[in-house]
Each structure stands twice: as structure tokens, then as C-alpha cells.
Amino acid sequence: MVVTDLLLESFDDIFDVTYTARMEANLDEIEEGKIDWRVAMQEFYERFDKDLKHAEEHMTNIKRMEKPTDLLCEKCGKPLVIKWGKHGSFIACTGYPECTYTRELTVDLPDVDGADLSEQGDEEYCENCGRPMVLKKGRFGTFFACTGYPDCKTTKPIGGAQKKPDQKLDELCPECGNNMVLKTGRFGEFTACSNYPTCKYVKQKTIGVKCPECNEGEIAERRSKRGKTFYGCVRWPKCNFVAWGKPIAEKCPECGSPYMIEKWLKAGTFWQCPNAECKHKQPAPVPVDAGVK
């Protein structure tokens, strides 16, 4: 629709019904040999070249357009403008990049001048295309995703820039003696020293199982760079024990492995021996309070 409006604005004579009807008549005359096709094409290109040069100078550059509005940004108070992005027009803050507030333009671009843009809900809007964001649930929890997917793959964590403040704890850092704090990171909450970056101690999330390899450290839950959960000894790098499944302090009844691995299927949770040569598996014990509401 936007392209059509721009073409009609700059090439109105070529898109005129009278002109196209005359062009049809010229084509018939060329077929009948009454006029030379070169003459007809020269007449068209003279008109087209003139319109093209005018369009290069005067046609609205939509991609760089910032059309002012009477609205103010609800986050920083600066004026909002209408901009054009990869997926269409949207409303954005003039404080960008310091302020990334955007929202959907709910009317077609040609109707902007006569529309009321002040009405808006409490929705989250995509900062790249201005479309509404919707709540989705992934492997690392709930997040906002653009409704323009797959054309626009923008995602946003819950809370966005309003990051949860660190919560001071009574627990002291075992390395420097400062208070520990509960922090929120990419993969959820974790406990670390408040004296960061001077002290980089991070309390590891142990699962209450002794390391079956060194028998000194405990097994802790960790995250890989890609966000996948795995389990390793807290004494790393002195101890290199790692496991992708959660270790269980239970000996394998068949091969004597010092631990089992907890796994899940639709049928339920079960324990499996980590020894590749041993195929033993058994149902996990049902918790005492299972089924209690």
C-alpha cells in the first residue's frame, strides 16, 4: 500500500487510466504496422525519464522518515515519532538509543494525519518492528516474543531494562568476608559476593551429592555457554567430573557404579547407570508427599 501510494504520487501521469488506454491503442497500431515501435517507446521513455528525475529529488524517503506526533514517551518523556522499519511503520522514541521504547502503529501510514494515536494499552511492543509482544515459555522460563515471528525474531526477558535489584543476604563470602547477595542473571537467580568485581566468588548450587570421582567435593548444578544444564564437581579444575544428567547417590545394583543418573520420560522419572556397558535402569522412588495437595 505504501509503495502504491508513492508511485501514484510521483508517476501519476503513467498510472492515469487515460494514458494506459492510449498505450493499449498504440500497441494495437504497432501490431498492425501503422506506427514504428521505436517511436512509441521513445515517447514513453521521455515521459518516464522526466518523472524519474523528479521522484529522485522529491519522493518521500520512507526508510529515513521521522514523522512528528503529539505523543510523549511514557518511559523518558521525550517526543514520539513515526518511523519506518524492516516490517513496516511504528512509533518510536526520539531518545533512541538511550531509550528504546516503541509501540505498534495501529493505523495505515496514509491515514496517520487524521488518526488518533493517543490510544494505547499496556502491551509490550517490539523495539525492532513495533508489533505487539506476547508471553511465551521456553526452556529457561517465560519471556516476551514478537508476534511478527518468523519475519521478526525479537525476544525480550521479563522485566526488560527493569532488572531486579540485588538482594543483600546475611551470609558472608567465604573468600573476602563481605555479604553475599542474591542476583538475577541470564539463567535465573544465583548467589554471589557483593564485592564484585574485586571478589568474583559465586556460590555454586550444590545438589547434596558427594563427587563420585574425588569423594571430596560436592556436585553442583551448572550452565553451559549455550544455557544447557550439566553437573560438575565444585573442586574443578582439580577434579574434572562432569555429567549431563543429575547424579544420584545410589549404587548401581548390577555393576556397582558409585552413582546413578536421574532421567525423565513421559512415563515418569527413572534412574539409569552411567556405565555405558551396563544397561541397568530402575524407576525412581515416589516421594512421600507425592499426590498431596
Secondary structure, 3 states (H helix, E strand, C coil): CHHHHHHHHHCCCCCCHHHHHHHHHHHHHHHHCCCCHHHHHHHHHHHHHHHHHHHHHHCCCHHHCEEEEEEECCCCCCEEEEEEECCEEEEEECCCCCCCCEEECCCCHHHHHHCCCCCCCCCCECCCCCCEEEEEEECCEEEEEECCCCCCCCEEECCCCCCCCCEEEEEECCCCCCEEEEEEECCEEEEEECCCCCCCCEECEEEEEECCCCCCCEEEEEECCCCCEEEEECCCCCCCCEECCEEECCCCCCCCCCCEEEEEECCEEEEECCCCCCCCEEECCCCCCCCCC
